[in-house]
């Protein structure tokens, strides 16, 4: 039987949804294969990327605010942003 981390990794990489993890400094720590393929990046490029590098400028402030509110424990029931490819 696969361990839980392997099952989660397979699920995340098997979806067409764009999934990424952003560190507290705005750096991209992880992105699934759909994210990499759709936005045109490679795993090697992730360490150089910051959130602000791929968010459309008109959405950057609202995106940063939504993340800040989430980190403070507030729930975001509806949140929309636009990525740059």
C-alpha positions, 0 to 999 in steps of 0.5 A: 500500500502506498503511503498517504503522501504518495497518494496525495501527490498522485492525486494532485499531479493527476488533476487538470486543476492548477495547484501550487503552494506559495511560501510566506515570502511569496516564493513558489514552493510547489506546482503540479504538472498541470500548473507547470504545463499551462503556465509554461514553466519548469520545475527548475524555474520554480525556485526563481518565481514569486507570486507577483511574477505570474499574477496579472498586475490588475489582480495583484493587490486583491490577490495579496490581500486575499492571501494576507487575510487567509494567513490571518485565519479569515475564510475566503469563500470566493476569490478570483485572480488571473495568471500570466502565461 
